[in-house]
Amino acid sequence: MSGELLSLSILIVVVVTGSALCSGIEAALLTVNPFRVQELAARAKPIAGAKRLAKLRQRLGRTLTVLVIANNGFNIFGSLMLGGFAAFVFEKHNISGIALPIFSVGLTLLVILLGEIVPKSIGSRLAMQVSLASAPLIHFLSILMRPLLLLLEKLLPIITAENEISTDEEEIRQLARLGSQQGHIEADEAAMISKVFQLNDLTARDLMTPRVAAPTLDGSAKLDKLRSNLIENNSNWWVVLGEEVDKILGVANREKLLTALLNGNGHLTPTDLSEAVEFVPEMIRIDTLLTSFNDDKKGVKVVVDEFGGFVGLIGAEAVLAVLAGWWRKSSGS
């Protein structure tokens, strides 16, 4: 009797343990952060199991099929085998009438609690650790089940679909907001992430200083005559204009102009001290414009309309004002 009960107990442990492993690994694979997995796999020295886990996540349909087959093997076949063996043992000792119903109820509760609920909770909580540790085992099971998997993939092509990692602006905003609420990132960082996406919705026309308010200088005027204007207006860059309408000769740096005055070079003109200017269309997107400032040491550009007419001036600080939250869209924009 003791030997038969020992064998029954061992079978129970095997079935419940197998079911628990499959359930916990499945929960971990479905919960683990795919972006974190890709980051670990892409490192120069990837963490053990990270590359294999990334491949398993890429073919998630096949991976879950392996786990479902294994889990149901333990839950269905294992339970049937246990029930049959338990019935044999109990009938041999004339206690099947009482023991078998109790055994069936107990085994069901054991599989639900220790084979499903508890391991899935642990797998969800320790998703990355469980996923990395189980990757070699799943890979091994995939090799063993390959003939069956190939057959199932022929019958159910959806299993073969690759699991692509994708996201969109709204999801990133929500993640940033959630991260801020949970204290993983600072509130100002989350706000800036949201404002980065706003750049694609704005154009140079929205942020530029309009022509009527842009600092301009007559290219032929002497610096001595412009002294008061340069001192009163603290704009860093000035648009140097020619005699013709919309004729732009360049841009001049205020510091350079004032330095010339201090050095006694008031006879010079803004044209003499001007620099080449880069023109941008008024409908250019701000995210595109921002990248163009990387190679522009001046950090200022002249905005023109579709006919090439001068309509405004825009600097890198206008873009930074959006990211910092200083810029507010006017009602007339």
C-alpha atoms as one frame of an Amber mdcrd trajectory, in Angstrom:
protein
   0.000   0.000   0.000   2.741   2.462   0.950   4.607   1.874  -2.336   1.502
   2.462  -4.425   0.628   5.644  -2.497   4.206   6.873  -2.935   3.973   6.320
  -6.694   0.632   8.129  -6.767   2.082  11.044  -4.813   5.072  11.286  -7.176
   2.746  11.354 -10.181   0.693  14.120  -8.560   3.839  16.202  -7.995   4.977
  15.657 -11.588   1.606  16.648 -13.075   1.114  19.718 -10.873   4.735  20.845
 -11.300   4.589  20.447 -15.075   1.322  22.359 -15.265   2.725  25.094 -13.005
   5.857  25.523 -15.124   3.884  25.799 -18.349   1.384  28.249 -16.851   4.044
  30.434 -15.240   6.198  30.586 -18.387   3.191  31.384 -20.559   2.164  34.255
 -18.279   5.735  35.568 -18.216   6.080  35.523 -22.012   2.810  37.389 -22.456
   3.688  39.958 -19.781   7.376  40.624 -20.437   8.183  43.996 -22.000   9.127
  43.311 -25.661  11.133  46.554 -25.912  13.191  45.543 -22.889  13.809  42.116
 -24.436  15.055  43.714 -27.670  17.303  46.077 -25.707  18.880  43.195 -23.763
  19.385  41.160 -26.935  20.963  44.087 -28.812  23.676  44.734 -26.224  27.316
  44.152 -27.115  27.344  41.500 -24.390  23.713  40.319 -24.249  22.365  38.730
 -21.090  22.198  34.940 -21.188  19.063  33.812 -22.978  18.153  37.305 -24.247
  18.759  36.599 -27.951  16.912  33.295 -27.779  14.043  34.952 -25.925  13.850
  37.679 -28.582  13.523  35.006 -31.289  10.851  33.178 -29.310   8.929  36.423
 -28.833   9.207  37.121 -32.562   7.417  33.835 -33.304   5.072  34.113 -30.354
   2.341  32.025 -31.995   4.650  29.026 -32.316   6.052  29.537 -28.813   2.609
  29.636 -27.213   1.582  26.560 -29.197   4.471  24.638 -27.633   3.411  25.738
 -24.150  -0.270  24.980 -24.745   0.551  21.467 -25.972   2.804  20.817 -22.974
   0.370  22.314 -20.474  -2.604  20.364 -21.771  -0.471  17.249 -21.801   0.012
  17.604 -18.081  -3.522  18.799 -17.297  -5.508  16.400 -19.482  -3.371  13.345
 -20.103  -1.738  13.589 -16.668  -5.073  13.921 -14.891  -6.564  10.982 -16.779
  -3.537   8.870 -15.968  -3.710   9.881 -12.315  -7.437   9.181 -12.152  -7.000
   5.742 -13.658  -4.095   4.849 -11.388  -5.899   6.207  -8.315  -9.024   4.204
  -9.161  -6.891   1.071  -9.498  -5.204   1.638  -6.126  -8.424   2.517  -4.295
 -10.392  -0.405  -5.746  -7.578  -2.762  -4.821  -7.997  -1.741  -1.231 -11.819
  -1.449  -1.360 -11.924   2.313  -0.610 -12.845   3.666  -4.057 -16.350   4.631
  -2.973 -15.091   7.283  -0.568 -11.507   7.978  -1.658 -12.022   8.437  -5.415
 -14.457  11.430  -5.221 -12.290  13.068  -2.570  -9.172  12.469  -4.690 -10.853
  13.930  -7.806 -11.960  17.101  -6.013  -8.589  17.494  -4.293  -6.640  17.025
  -7.533  -8.848  19.555  -9.333  -8.303  22.165  -6.619  -4.582  21.406  -6.563
  -4.223  21.900 -10.326  -6.277  25.124 -10.270  -4.395  26.661  -7.349  -0.829
  25.352  -7.682  -0.889  24.543 -11.392  -2.577  27.688 -12.714  -3.331  30.618
 -10.395  -0.158  30.768  -8.290   2.391  30.157 -11.094   0.673  32.652 -13.401
   0.816  35.286 -10.673   4.512  34.568 -10.116   5.196  34.540 -13.863   3.512
  37.910 -14.320   5.374  39.462 -11.398   8.793  38.067 -12.407   8.209  38.162
 -16.158  11.738  39.012 -17.300  13.536  36.605 -14.975  11.179  33.718 -15.756
  11.271  34.382 -19.508  15.076  34.487 -19.667  15.458  31.359 -17.542  12.873
  29.383 -19.532  14.050  30.361 -23.025  16.435  27.370 -23.426  13.731  24.930
 -22.246  11.154  26.286 -24.696  13.711  26.121 -27.498  14.392  22.482 -26.650
  10.672  21.645 -26.581  10.229  23.409 -29.945  12.831  21.098 -31.465  11.143
  18.008 -29.991   7.716  19.081 -31.222   8.855  20.354 -34.637   6.997  17.682
 -36.709   3.755  18.420 -34.854   4.324  22.185 -35.072   4.910  22.039 -38.819
   1.675  20.103 -39.254  -0.281  22.575 -37.128   1.227  25.537 -38.982   0.072
  24.043 -42.267  -3.442  23.661 -40.897  -3.440  26.985 -39.007  -1.222  29.518
 -40.862  -1.949  32.182 -38.247   0.503  30.404 -35.935   3.380  31.298 -38.259
   2.729  35.047 -38.147   5.638  37.011 -36.744   4.996  39.214 -33.741   6.232
  42.646 -34.827   6.998  45.277 -32.216   5.166  48.494 -33.026   3.753  51.507
 -31.254   2.293  54.918 -32.024   2.344  58.442 -30.656  -0.678  58.029 -28.413
   0.681  54.835 -26.851   4.037  56.484 -26.120   2.246  59.452 -24.552   0.211
  57.101 -22.359   3.333  55.167 -21.340   5.130  58.394 -20.452   2.143  59.581
 -18.414   1.885  56.222 -16.652   5.625  56.206 -15.951   5.336  59.659 -14.437
   2.404  58.647 -12.240   4.316  55.618 -10.973   7.467  57.649 -10.350   9.658
  55.888 -12.933  10.286  59.118 -14.863  10.021  62.765 -13.864   6.849  64.700
 -14.631   8.744  67.267 -16.721  10.322  64.455 -18.750   6.898  62.988 -19.494
   5.623  66.427 -20.505   8.592  66.955 -22.828   8.047  63.570 -24.480   4.484
  64.608 -25.234   5.646  67.951 -26.642   8.128  66.269 -28.993   5.206  64.805
 -30.917   3.672  68.267 -31.123   6.575  69.380 -33.342   5.206  67.375 -36.255
   1.948  69.317 -36.041   3.589  72.751 -36.215   5.163  74.638 -39.117   7.700
  77.451 -39.335   4.808  79.841 -39.882   3.409  78.967 -36.442   6.633  79.773
 -34.567   8.373  82.437 -36.645   8.686  86.095 -35.760   6.567  87.768 -38.493
   8.253  90.167 -40.879   6.574  93.207 -39.299   8.152  92.307 -35.939  11.428
  90.772 -37.192  14.603  92.818 -36.486  15.846  94.204 -39.803  18.603  96.571
 -40.877  19.210  98.590 -44.007  22.231  96.958 -45.570  23.631 100.277 -46.848
  23.299 102.262 -43.590  26.377 103.083 -41.528  26.675 101.417 -38.124  26.972
 104.844 -36.472  23.433 105.663 -37.597  22.172 102.293 -36.346  23.767 102.557
 -32.899  20.621 103.408 -30.923  18.587 100.744 -32.710  21.179  98.052 -31.952
  21.422  99.035 -28.299  17.663  99.216 -27.678  16.780  95.980 -29.456  18.520
  92.957 -27.936  17.755  90.521 -30.770  20.744  88.276 -31.416  20.318  88.190
 -35.201  19.212  90.863 -37.644  18.047  90.454 -41.222  20.067  92.664 -43.560
  17.882  94.064 -46.354  18.805  95.454 -49.736  17.163  98.263 -51.684  14.764
  96.025 -53.601  11.633  94.594 -52.033  12.319  91.212 -50.350  16.002  91.514
 -51.238  17.811  89.828 -48.345  21.580  90.283 -48.268  22.186  88.087 -45.236
  21.924  88.056 -41.464  24.129  89.925 -39.011  24.980  89.025 -35.443  24.232
  91.813 -32.918  27.362  91.067 -30.893  29.509  91.369 -34.009  27.866  94.675
 -34.957  28.311  96.162 -31.469  31.922  94.976 -31.356  32.588  96.825 -34.614
  31.110  99.989 -33.093  33.251  99.679 -29.959  36.332  99.202 -32.122  35.643
 102.440 -33.953  34.380 100.849 -37.151  31.147 102.800 -37.310  31.760 103.512
 -40.961  31.046  99.900 -41.828  27.603  98.754 -42.958  25.565  95.685 -41.917
  26.289  94.257 -45.362  30.015  94.298 -44.580  29.438  92.216 -41.465  26.583
  90.018 -42.671  26.692  86.253 -43.087  25.028  83.981 -45.604  21.460  83.136
 -44.738  19.505  79.915 -45.163  15.941  80.185 -46.390  13.186  77.794 -45.325
   9.581  77.568 -46.567   6.917  78.724 -44.165   5.134  75.343 -44.296   8.161
  73.252 -43.295   7.423  70.980 -40.321   9.181  71.941 -37.113  10.592  68.452
 -36.509  12.285  68.654 -39.915  13.453  72.192 -39.231  14.938  71.181 -35.881
  17.291  68.644 -37.451  18.496  71.273 -39.946  19.800  73.397 -37.064  22.388
  70.702 -36.270  24.676  71.913 -39.069  23.811  75.600 -38.710  25.988  77.397
 -36.175  23.933  80.594 -36.492  20.748  78.898 -35.302  18.565  81.292 -37.288
  16.798  81.046 -40.642  14.736  83.347 -42.830  11.222  82.120 -43.614   9.856
  82.709 -47.091   6.472  82.123 -48.692   5.703  80.100 -51.808   6.825  83.018
 -53.992  10.147  83.441 -52.193   9.020  86.554 -50.332  10.414  87.305 -46.871
   7.695  86.586 -44.292   9.545  86.037 -41.021  12.535  84.942 -38.986  12.884
  81.766 -36.916  15.582  80.590 -34.545  16.350  77.375 -32.717  15.123  78.954
 -29.474  11.576  79.031 -30.893  11.639  75.251 -31.254  13.138  74.816 -27.795
  10.347  77.004 -26.403   7.830  74.392 -27.585   9.758  71.571 -25.905  10.131
  73.576 -22.696   6.426  74.423 -22.637   6.907  78.181 -22.958   5.181  78.463
 -26.330   1.429  78.844 -26.435  -0.544  78.710 -29.647  -2.319  81.996 -30.273
  -6.012  82.050 -31.144  -5.230  83.584 -34.501  -2.837  80.789 -35.551
